[in-house]
Amino acid sequence: MEKNERDFYVAELIGKLLNGDISQEEYLWLKEWVNESAENKVQFEKLTDAGFLEKKLAFWDNIDNDKAWNELLRKLPEPESESVRRFNYTSLLKYAAIVILTLSISILLYLRNENRVKGNDKSQIAQATMIKPGSNKAILILGNGQKVALKNHTQVSINEDDGTAVSNKNEILAYKHAGKANAGQQVIYNTIVVPRGGEYQLVLADGSKIWMNSSSSLRYPTSFSGSERKVYLSGEAYFEVAKNARMPFIVKTDKAEVKVLGTHFNVKAYNDEELYKTTLLEGAVSVQSSAMINEIKPGQQVIINGQGQQKITSDINVEEEVAWKNGLFMFTKADIKDVMQQVSRWYDIEVVYEGKMPDLQFSGQLSRKVDFSGFTNILKYAGLNFTIKGKTVIVAK
């Protein structure tokens, strides 16, 4: 790849990364480019710094576009026909902004002499760059207590005592029962524990699909029998439940039970958060806590407080509630502590606040694949400072 072509490609991938729509293959290519040299790392930091980009974009905003365009037309030769004029000029106008923005980012890759990063800042950048985003990893605890690490494309093939085949391929843990479950057979439970800085996907014996978020665990039968399918959740998970009208699916947390027949929903039940939330995307669910029970419709959410009291709300952004499952951070008017609570789980860091935090609200989205340095650069634009000491991040005004 030619150098100029390579720089344009880097610019394109950085744009995709910040927009949250970069593919796994593109992300790995960009990560390799960043790690090629310290210079590339600094350039990456600069091009994911909201303040830096804002200044560069402000330059284009201050240009008198009409005057500049008319001056260009005056210098160009007269086209042979009106149709050529329309193609060469009018059509180009339509794409000018896109080309300029892409080109400006690419040109910034050549501005090596603008690197005025101080020594201490360089140290902080280096430490932030070393804090990597989460990845697919988990611990599987089998019925006999054996623990199996699931990471780095681990291949697993196990047969439980009830005949259930357990396999781990392409970073998806899957269960398949050899025959029909016997109602009198002893139930064997497995537990998947997803640590901070991890996520994982599994498919249960009934075909239900589950996405597990960081710092979460799920206890479940290796095969289902009887009148219900019950699993036990701590943390957050997204469920796509296989339909079975004769055997409802129940998600039990510390504060509630979510009962469904077949549907798509998200349950957020972290022990270090006061509120538990169940968000419904498709189908129908009933949520029971204390002496309360409510049914919700798609697009609604049940919020449960520390006393088990429920509140149903329709004023939610469903995409935001399941953004983690789609590889994104997404916030709408979130304060810094709400933001950093999600961030700390994903990057496996401890967050400490120094002084009084400003009353700021954050809205927007960012790919969960970006290194922690890319995340802090966005927040620095809001006037926040970050000091990194190992895996501890100190946030100050």
MARMIMAR-542956 format. One record per residue (C-alpha): residue number from 1; residue in three letters; x, z, y. Coordinates in steps of 0.001 Angstrom, whole numbers. Each point is the difference from the previous one (the first is absolute). Layout:
<atoms>
<atom NUM; "ALA"; <X; Z; Y>>,
...
</atoms>
This chain:
<atoms>
<atom 1; "MET"; <0; 0; 0>>,
<atom 2; "GLU"; <1391; -1045; 3409>>,
<atom 3; "LYS"; <743; 2853; 2437>>,
<atom 4; "ASN"; <-2690; -994; 2523>>,
<atom 5; "GLU"; <-2516; -533; -2796>>,
<atom 6; "ARG"; <954; 3371; -1452>>,
<atom 7; "ASP"; <-517; 1738; 3365>>,
<atom 8; "PHE"; <-3415; -1556; 428>>,
<atom 9; "TYR"; <-895; 1190; -3496>>,
<atom 10; "VAL"; <1175; 3534; 813>>,
<atom 11; "ALA"; <-2157; -57; 3142>>,
<atom 12; "GLU"; <-3015; -1153; -2000>>,
<atom 13; "LEU"; <451; 2710; -2634>>,
<atom 14; "ILE"; <385; 2754; 2605>>,
<atom 15; "GLY"; <-3255; -1160; 1553>>,
<atom 16; "LYS"; <-1698; 155; -3412>>,
<atom 17; "LEU"; <1470; 3431; -674>>,
<atom 18; "LEU"; <-1326; 1438; 3263>>,
<atom 19; "ASN"; <-3382; -1610; -637>>,
<atom 20; "GLY"; <-183; 1391; -3527>>,
<atom 21; "ASP"; <-381; -3331; -1843>>,
<atom 22; "ILE"; <3491; -505; -1426>>,
<atom 23; "SER"; <212; -824; -3714>>,
<atom 24; "GLN"; <2141; 1940; -2465>>,
<atom 25; "GLU"; <2391; -2939; -366>>,
<atom 26; "GLU"; <329; -397; 3781>>,
<atom 27; "TYR"; <526; 3746; 441>>,
<atom 28; "LEU"; <2849; 35; -2539>>,
<atom 29; "TRP"; <1638; -2984; 1729>>,
<atom 30; "LEU"; <-245; 1706; 3408>>,
<atom 31; "LYS"; <1301; 3283; -1426>>,
<atom 32; "GLU"; <3006; -1827; -1455>>,
<atom 33; "TRP"; <673; -1633; 3390>>,
<atom 34; "VAL"; <-155; 3398; 1764>>,
<atom 35; "ASN"; <2484; 1510; -2463>>,
<atom 36; "GLU"; <2478; -2860; 389>>,
<atom 37; "SER"; <1641; 1554; 3056>>,
<atom 38; "ALA"; <-204; 2826; 2514>>,
<atom 39; "GLU"; <-638; -2645; 2648>>,
<atom 40; "ASN"; <-3088; -1216; -1828>>,
<atom 41; "LYS"; <-1258; 3584; -262>>,
<atom 42; "VAL"; <309; 457; 3766>>,
<atom 43; "GLN"; <-1773; -3296; 650>>,
<atom 44; "PHE"; <-2803; 1006; -2352>>,
<atom 45; "GLU"; <-377; 3314; 1820>>,
<atom 46; "LYS"; <-176; -1835; 3306>>,
<atom 47; "LEU"; <-2565; -2529; -1172>>,
<atom 48; "THR"; <-2291; 2702; -1391>>,
<atom 49; "ASP"; <272; 2082; 3188>>,
<atom 50; "ALA"; <-3319; -308; 1831>>,
<atom 51; "GLY"; <1601; 871; 3358>>,
<atom 52; "PHE"; <2689; -2654; -342>>,
<atom 53; "LEU"; <-2464; -2706; -1017>>,
<atom 54; "GLU"; <-2404; 1027; 2753>>,
<atom 55; "LYS"; <2690; -625; 2616>>,
<atom 56; "LYS"; <825; -3393; -1479>>,
<atom 57; "LEU"; <-3667; -1038; -168>>,
<atom 58; "ALA"; <-478; 1183; 3584>>,
<atom 59; "PHE"; <2571; -2642; 985>>,
<atom 60; "TRP"; <-2277; -2732; -1317>>,
<atom 61; "ASP"; <-3051; 1563; 1630>>,
<atom 62; "ASN"; <1692; -232; 3417>>,
<atom 63; "ILE"; <691; -3698; -305>>,
<atom 64; "ASP"; <-2236; -2312; 2036>>,
<atom 65; "ASN"; <-1054; -2147; -2956>>,
<atom 66; "ASP"; <-1844; -2646; 2018>>,
<atom 67; "LYS"; <2894; -471; 2384>>,
<atom 68; "ALA"; <2540; -153; -2847>>,
<atom 69; "TRP"; <-2131; -2457; -1965>>,
<atom 70; "ASN"; <-622; -2290; 2974>>,
<atom 71; "GLU"; <3704; 8; 739>>,
<atom 72; "LEU"; <698; -1012; -3604>>,
<atom 73; "LEU"; <-2563; -2819; 147>>,
<atom 74; "ARG"; <1571; -1299; 3211>>,
<atom 75; "LYS"; <3360; -297; -1735>>,
<atom 76; "LEU"; <-1329; -1641; -3184>>,
<atom 77; "PRO"; <-363; -3806; -249>>,
<atom 78; "GLU"; <-3509; -1420; 329>>,
<atom 79; "PRO"; <-1614; -450; -3481>>,
<atom 80; "GLU"; <-1048; -3459; -1113>>,
<atom 81; "SER"; <-3654; 915; -479>>,
<atom 82; "GLU"; <-2490; 2736; 832>>,
<atom 83; "SER"; <-323; 912; -3684>>,
<atom 84; "VAL"; <3743; 616; -200>>,
<atom 85; "ARG"; <-277; 2200; 3113>>,
<atom 86; "ARG"; <-2757; 2024; -1609>>,
<atom 87; "PHE"; <2014; 481; -3166>>,
<atom 88; "ASN"; <3354; 722; 1584>>,
<atom 89; "TYR"; <-1214; 2312; 2751>>,
<atom 90; "THR"; <-3485; 1378; -560>>,
<atom 91; "SER"; <568; 755; -3678>>,
<atom 92; "LEU"; <3333; 1589; 738>>,
<atom 93; "LEU"; <-1625; 2307; 2514>>,
<atom 94; "LYS"; <-2193; 1365; -2773>>,
<atom 95; "TYR"; <3014; 1188; -1963>>,
<atom 96; "ALA"; <2395; 787; 2855>>,
<atom 97; "ALA"; <-574; 3758; -33>>,
<atom 98; "ILE"; <564; 247; -3751>>,
<atom 99; "VAL"; <3184; -2070; 159>>,
<atom 100; "ILE"; <1343; 1964; 2973>>,
<atom 101; "LEU"; <-590; 3375; -1626>>,
<atom 102; "THR"; <1593; -1075; -3280>>,
<atom 103; "LEU"; <2888; -1639; 1806>>,
<atom 104; "SER"; <552; 2978; 2282>>,
<atom 105; "ILE"; <341; 2348; -2963>>,
<atom 106; "SER"; <2352; -2424; -1704>>,
<atom 107; "ILE"; <2116; -338; 3145>>,
<atom 108; "LEU"; <257; 3779; 192>>,
<atom 109; "LEU"; <1991; -141; -3216>>,
<atom 110; "TYR"; <2805; -1597; 2016>>,
<atom 111; "LEU"; <43; 2638; 2733>>,
<atom 112; "ARG"; <2841; 1962; -1563>>,
<atom 113; "ASN"; <1423; 943; 3409>>,
<atom 114; "GLU"; <-3206; 1897; 852>>,
<atom 115; "ASN"; <674; 2653; -2610>>,
<atom 116; "ARG"; <487; 3165; 2085>>,
<atom 117; "VAL"; <-927; 2524; -2689>>,
<atom 118; "LYS"; <1804; 3304; 599>>,
<atom 119; "GLY"; <1932; 1796; -2739>>,
<atom 120; "ASN"; <-2577; 2737; -565>>,
<atom 121; "ASP"; <-2824; -2565; 15>>,
<atom 122; "LYS"; <1910; -2030; -2561>>,
<atom 123; "SER"; <212; 3068; -2207>>,
<atom 124; "GLN"; <-3747; 582; 287>>,
<atom 125; "ILE"; <-704; -3667; -719>>,
<atom 126; "ALA"; <2219; 160; -3075>>,
<atom 127; "GLN"; <-1752; 3133; -1272>>,
<atom 128; "ALA"; <-3460; -1443; 680>>,
<atom 129; "THR"; <937; -3212; -1783>>,
<atom 130; "MET"; <1060; 2042; -3020>>,
<atom 131; "ILE"; <-3502; 1493; -271>>,
<atom 132; "LYS"; <-1654; -2616; -2141>>,
<atom 133; "PRO"; <-3721; -587; -474>>,
<atom 134; "GLY"; <-1771; 1160; -3124>>,
<atom 135; "SER"; <-57; -2008; -3209>>,
<atom 136; "ASN"; <-1734; -214; -3366>>,
<atom 137; "LYS"; <988; 3170; -1821>>,
<atom 138; "ALA"; <-1744; 2785; -1892>>,
<atom 139; "ILE"; <309; 2500; -2840>>,
<atom 140; "LEU"; <-2263; -391; -3046>>,
<atom 141; "ILE"; <-737; 3215; -1906>>,
<atom 142; "LEU"; <-1215; -726; -3525>>,
<atom 143; "GLY"; <-2352; 2091; -2102>>,
<atom 144; "ASN"; <2894; 1785; -1722>>,
<atom 145; "GLY"; <1602; 902; 3340>>,
<atom 146; "GLN"; <2674; -2701; -148>>,
<atom 147; "LYS"; <909; -1400; 3413>>,
<atom 148; "VAL"; <751; -3680; 546>>,
<atom 149; "ALA"; <1493; -1303; 3253>>,
<atom 150; "LEU"; <-1694; -3161; 1254>>,
<atom 151; "LYS"; <2203; -1900; 2438>>,
<atom 152; "ASN"; <2277; -2980; 412>>,
<atom 153; "HIS"; <-2076; -2234; -2264>>,
<atom 154; "THR"; <35; 2558; -2840>>,
<atom 155; "GLN"; <-1409; -1461; -3209>>,
<atom 156; "VAL"; <-2062; 2528; -1990>>,
<atom 157; "SER"; <-1839; -422; -3289>>,
<atom 158; "ILE"; <-1493; 3165; -1535>>,
<atom 159; "ASN"; <-2781; 773; -2453>>,
<atom 160; "GLU"; <-1883; 3245; 591>>,
<atom 161; "ASP"; <-1358; 2035; -2953>>,
<atom 162; "ASP"; <-3524; -1339; 546>>,
<atom 163; "GLY"; <1182; -3590; -494>>,
<atom 164; "THR"; <119; -899; 3694>>,
<atom 165; "ALA"; <2778; -2417; 898>>,
<atom 166; "VAL"; <1769; 898; 3257>>,
<atom 167; "SER"; <2116; -2673; 1658>>,
<atom 168; "ASN"; <1780; -404; 3305>>,
<atom 169; "LYS"; <673; -3573; 1036>>,
<atom 170; "ASN"; <454; -1535; 3454>>,
<atom 171; "GLU"; <-267; 3539; 1410>>,
<atom 172; "ILE"; <-3583; 448; -1230>>,
<atom 173; "LEU"; <-787; 2739; -2512>>,
<atom 174; "ALA"; <-2688; -1190; -2398>>,
<atom 175; "TYR"; <-2021; 1597; -2824>>,
<atom 176; "LYS"; <-1675; -1785; -2884>>,
<atom 177; "HIS"; <-1892; 1766; -2783>>,
<atom 178; "ALA"; <311; -1556; -3447>>,
<atom 179; "GLY"; <-3647; 547; -877>>,
<atom 180; "LYS"; <-3166; 1776; 1077>>,
<atom 181; "ALA"; <582; 3579; 1140>>,
<atom 182; "ASN"; <-1295; 2654; -2372>>,
<atom 183; "ALA"; <-2283; 2518; 1732>>,
<atom 184; "GLY"; <1295; 2824; -2196>>,
<atom 185; "GLN"; <3661; -873; 478>>,
<atom 186; "GLN"; <2184; 2333; 2028>>,
<atom 187; "VAL"; <528; -1331; 3507>>,
<atom 188; "ILE"; <3607; -710; 934>>,
<atom 189; "TYR"; <867; 153; 3689>>,
<atom 190; "ASN"; <2812; -1700; 1864>>,
<atom 191; "THR"; <1057; 734; 3564>>,
<atom 192; "ILE"; <1673; -2351; 2445>>,
<atom 193; "VAL"; <1884; 1687; 2846>>,
<atom 194; "VAL"; <953; -2168; 2970>>,
<atom 195; "PRO"; <2638; 1737; 2166>>,
<atom 196; "ARG"; <528; -215; 3735>>,
<atom 197; "GLY"; <1402; -3438; 720>>,
<atom 198; "GLY"; <-1834; -1566; -2914>>,
<atom 199; "GLU"; <-3135; -1882; -1016>>,
<atom 200; "TYR"; <-1270; -1289; -3330>>,
<atom 201; "GLN"; <-2785; -1922; -1681>>,
<atom 202; "LEU"; <-1635; 640; -3347>>,
<atom 203; "VAL"; <-2774; -1445; -2158>>,
<atom 204; "LEU"; <-1966; 2489; -2097>>,
<atom 205; "ALA"; <-1287; -627; -3508>>,
<atom 206; "ASP"; <-3455; -1007; 1332>>,
<atom 207; "GLY"; <1536; -2654; 2286>>,
<atom 208; "SER"; <-314; 2026; 3220>>,
<atom 209; "LYS"; <2812; -729; 2464>>,
<atom 210; "ILE"; <1569; 2730; 2115>>,
<atom 211; "TRP"; <2545; -171; 2812>>,
<atom 212; "MET"; <1830; 3290; 623>>,
<atom 213; "ASN"; <1418; 908; 3419>>,
<atom 214; "SER"; <3070; 2148; 709>>,
<atom 215; "SER"; <10; 3709; -867>>,
<atom 216; "SER"; <-2970; -356; -2375>>,
<atom 217; "SER"; <-796; 716; -3633>>,
<atom 218; "LEU"; <-2747; -1007; -2412>>,
<atom 219; "ARG"; <-917; 1616; -3334>>,
<atom 220; "TYR"; <-2109; -2183; -2308>>,
<atom 221; "PRO"; <-943; -547; -3669>>,
<atom 222; "THR"; <1938; -2675; -1852>>,
<atom 223; "SER"; <-3380; -1240; -1305>>,
<atom 224; "PHE"; <-3576; 810; 978>>,
<atom 225; "SER"; <-2765; 1371; -2206>>,
<atom 226; "GLY"; <-3166; 2030; 467>>,
<atom 227; "SER"; <-2383; -309; 2942>>,
<atom 228; "GLU"; <2435; -244; 2927>>,
<atom 229; "ARG"; <3408; -1216; 1133>>,
<atom 230; "LYS"; <1621; 2805; 1988>>,
<atom 231; "VAL"; <3410; -38; 1700>>,
<atom 232; "TYR"; <1678; 2631; 2192>>,
<atom 233; "LEU"; <1620; -999; 3301>>,
<atom 234; "SER"; <2320; 1739; 2419>>,
<atom 235; "GLY"; <1074; -2136; 2966>>,
<atom 236; "GLU"; <-1278; -3497; 667>>,
<atom 237; "ALA"; <-1062; -2895; -2213>>,
<atom 238; "TYR"; <-1993; -3207; 209>>,
<atom 239; "PHE"; <-2346; -702; -2921>>,
<atom 240; "GLU"; <-1540; -3184; -1382>>,
<atom 241; "VAL"; <-2193; 1450; -2750>>,
<atom 242; "ALA"; <-1098; -2068; -2993>>,
<atom 243; "LYS"; <-3802; 15; -271>>,
<atom 244; "ASN"; <-1614; 2056; -2745>>,
<atom 245; "ALA"; <-3522; 1219; 777>>,
<atom 246; "ARG"; <-46; 2279; -3051>>,
<atom 247; "MET"; <3264; 1736; 888>>,
<atom 248; "PRO"; <374; 846; 3717>>,
<atom 249; "PHE"; <3496; 291; 1443>>,
<atom 250; "ILE"; <800; 3310; 1730>>,
<atom 251; "VAL"; <2958; 769; 2263>>,
<atom 252; "LYS"; <471; 3754; 307>>,
<atom 253; "THR"; <2040; 1557; 2826>>,
<atom 254; "ASP"; <441; 3578; 1149>>,
<atom 255; "LYS"; <-3010; -239; 2321>>,
<atom 256; "ALA"; <-2328; -2595; -1467>>,
<atom 257; "GLU"; <-1084; -2361; -2750>>,
<atom 258; "VAL"; <-518; -3694; 667>>,
<atom 259; "LYS"; <-2365; -1590; -2531>>,
<atom 260; "VAL"; <-323; -3765; -489>>,
<atom 261; "LEU"; <-1148; -2592; -2515>>,
<atom 262; "GLY"; <2211; -2846; 1145>>,
<atom 263; "THR"; <1327; -485; 3498>>,
<atom 264; "HIS"; <2942; -222; 2403>>,
<atom 265; "PHE"; <859; 3093; 2011>>,
<atom 266; "ASN"; <2846; 2081; 1434>>,
<atom 267; "VAL"; <423; 3756; -401>>,
<atom 268; "LYS"; <2366; 1916; 2272>>,
<atom 269; "ALA"; <409; 3599; -1159>>,
<atom 270; "TYR"; <3384; 1361; 1016>>,
<atom 271; "ASN"; <382; 3765; -313>>,
<atom 272; "ASP"; <1900; 187; 3299>>,
<atom 273; "GLU"; <-2864; -1632; 1949>>,
<atom 274; "GLU"; <-3124; 1889; 972>>,
<atom 275; "LEU"; <-2375; -2945; -394>>,
<atom 276; "TYR"; <-688; -1930; -3220>>,
<atom 277; "LYS"; <-1358; -3528; 383>>,
<atom 278; "THR"; <-1803; -2406; -2333>>,
<atom 279; "THR"; <-416; -3524; 1349>>,
<atom 280; "LEU"; <-2245; -2525; -1746>>,
<atom 281; "LEU"; <764; -3709; 58>>,
<atom 282; "GLU"; <-2346; -1324; -2669>>,
<atom 283; "GLY"; <-2787; 1346; -2211>>,
<atom 284; "ALA"; <-1336; 3555; 309>>,
<atom 285; "VAL"; <1349; 3511; -479>>,
<atom 286; "SER"; <-1292; 3536; 207>>,
<atom 287; "VAL"; <2238; 2784; 1270>>,
<atom 288; "GLN"; <-611; 3618; -965>>,
<atom 289; "SER"; <1709; 2995; 1583>>,
<atom 290; "SER"; <-1110; 3639; 4>>,
<atom 291; "ALA"; <-3799; -208; 29>>,
<atom 292; "MET"; <-118; -3358; 1778>>,
<atom 293; "ILE"; <-432; -3463; -1489>>,
<atom 294; "ASN"; <-223; -3290; 1884>>,
<atom 295; "GLU"; <-84; -3673; -856>>,
<atom 296; "ILE"; <1752; -2506; 2224>>,
<atom 297; "LYS"; <-170; -3755; 486>>,
<atom 298; "PRO"; <2800; -2547; 402>>,
<atom 299; "GLY"; <1741; 485; 3343>>,
<atom 300; "GLN"; <-796; 3711; 106>>,
<atom 301; "GLN"; <2223; 3021; -448>>,
<atom 302; "VAL"; <-599; 3595; -1081>>,
<atom 303; "ILE"; <2205; 2567; 1739>>,
<atom 304; "ILE"; <275; 3440; -1621>>,
<atom 305; "ASN"; <1404; 2982; 1909>>,
<atom 306; "GLY"; <1699; 3128; -1305>>,
<atom 307; "GLN"; <-3349; 1697; -691>>,
<atom 308; "GLY"; <-1287; -2897; -2093>>,
<atom 309; "GLN"; <-2417; -1183; 2684>>,
<atom 310; "GLN"; <-608; -3734; 152>>,
<atom 311; "LYS"; <-396; -2475; 2816>>,
<atom 312; "ILE"; <-926; -3657; -491>>,
<atom 313; "THR"; <1276; -2504; 2532>>,
<atom 314; "SER"; <-347; -3763; 349>>,
<atom 315; "ASP"; <2279; -181; 3029>>,
<atom 316; "ILE"; <3154; -829; -1955>>,
<atom 317; "ASN"; <2460; -2823; -404>>,
<atom 318; "VAL"; <-34; -598; -3754>>,
<atom 319; "GLU"; <3118; -2178; 206>>,
<atom 320; "GLU"; <1875; 2882; 1600>>,
<atom 321; "GLU"; <-1072; 2431; -2725>>,
<atom 322; "VAL"; <1459; -2194; -2765>>,
<atom 323; "ALA"; <2861; -1537; 2006>>,
<atom 324; "TRP"; <2564; 1937; -2071>>,
<atom 325; "LYS"; <-1194; -1747; -3158>>,
<atom 326; "ASN"; <564; -3372; 1714>>,
<atom 327; "GLY"; <3536; 876; 1106>>,
<atom 328; "LEU"; <-773; 952; 3606>>,
<atom 329; "PHE"; <2; 2875; 2417>>,
<atom 330; "MET"; <-3098; -375; 2171>>,
<atom 331; "PHE"; <-1037; 2365; 2778>>,
<atom 332; "THR"; <-2843; 179; 2491>>,
<atom 333; "LYS"; <465; 2565; 2763>>,
<atom 334; "ALA"; <2064; 2262; -2271>>,
<atom 335; "ASP"; <2134; 2786; 1451>>,
<atom 336; "ILE"; <3683; 349; -815>>,
<atom 337; "LYS"; <-532; 2692; -2657>>,
<atom 338; "ASP"; <-2562; -2120; -1862>>,
<atom 339; "VAL"; <2399; -2936; 108>>,
<atom 340; "MET"; <3019; 1970; -1171>>,
<atom 341; "GLN"; <-1968; 1678; -2796>>,
<atom 342; "GLN"; <-502; -3374; -1653>>,
<atom 343; "VAL"; <3525; -1097; 830>>,
<atom 344; "SER"; <1617; 3149; -1449>>,
<atom 345; "ARG"; <-1603; -566; -3414>>,
<atom 346; "TRP"; <965; -3655; -178>>,
<atom 347; "TYR"; <3618; 389; 1162>>,
<atom 348; "ASP"; <432; 3369; -1766>>,
<atom 349; "ILE"; <1118; 1844; 3130>>,
<atom 350; "GLU"; <-695; 3347; 1615>>,
<atom 351; "VAL"; <-1252; -136; 3594>>,
<atom 352; "VAL"; <735; 2709; 2566>>,
<atom 353; "TYR"; <-1457; 7; 3530>>,
<atom 354; "GLU"; <2055; 1218; 2944>>,
<atom 355; "GLY"; <-1838; 1056; 3132>>,
<atom 356; "LYS"; <-3513; -972; 993>>,
<atom 357; "MET"; <-1041; -3422; -1243>>,
<atom 358; "PRO"; <-1507; -2381; 2571>>,
<atom 359; "ASP"; <-3696; -757; -309>>,
<atom 360; "LEU"; <502; -3521; -1278>>,
<atom 361; "GLN"; <-2197; -2153; -2201>>,
<atom 362; "PHE"; <1330; -2793; -2162>>,
<atom 363; "SER"; <-1847; -3109; -1130>>,
<atom 364; "GLY"; <1337; -2928; -1974>>,
<atom 365; "GLN"; <1484; -924; -3348>>,
<atom 366; "LEU"; <3427; -323; -1566>>,
<atom 367; "SER"; <1227; -1013; -3428>>,
<atom 368; "ARG"; <881; 2908; -2308>>,
<atom 369; "LYS"; <2961; -2079; -1162>>,
<atom 370; "VAL"; <1950; 458; 3232>>,
<atom 371; "ASP"; <2862; 2507; 28>>,
<atom 372; "PHE"; <-611; 3264; 1866>>,
<atom 373; "SER"; <2144; -1254; 2874>>,
<atom 374; "GLY"; <-2505; -2782; 666>>,
<atom 375; "PHE"; <-2804; 2543; 123>>,
<atom 376; "THR"; <1773; 2347; 2424>>,
<atom 377; "ASN"; <868; -2854; 2318>>,
<atom 378; "ILE"; <-3697; -699; 498>>,
<atom 379; "LEU"; <-719; 3665; 805>>,
<atom 380; "LYS"; <3008; 287; 2329>>,
<atom 381; "TYR"; <-1783; -2416; 2293>>,
<atom 382; "ALA"; <-2638; 2730; 525>>,
<atom 383; "GLY"; <2659; 2359; 1329>>,
<atom 384; "LEU"; <785; 1920; -3205>>,
<atom 385; "ASN"; <3522; 828; -1158>>,
<atom 386; "PHE"; <1099; 399; -3609>>,
<atom 387; "THR"; <3005; 1943; -1272>>,
<atom 388; "ILE"; <796; -537; -3664>>,
<atom 389; "LYS"; <1905; 2517; -2082>>,
<atom 390; "GLY"; <29; -1129; -3600>>,
<atom 391; "LYS"; <-3642; -88; -1099>>,
<atom 392; "THR"; <-1209; 2108; 2928>>,
<atom 393; "VAL"; <-1357; -1776; 3063>>,
<atom 394; "ILE"; <-324; 1924; 3273>>,
<atom 395; "VAL"; <-2622; -1451; 2351>>,
<atom 396; "ALA"; <334; 870; 3693>>,
<atom 397; "LYS"; <-1530; -1169; 3257>>,
</atoms>
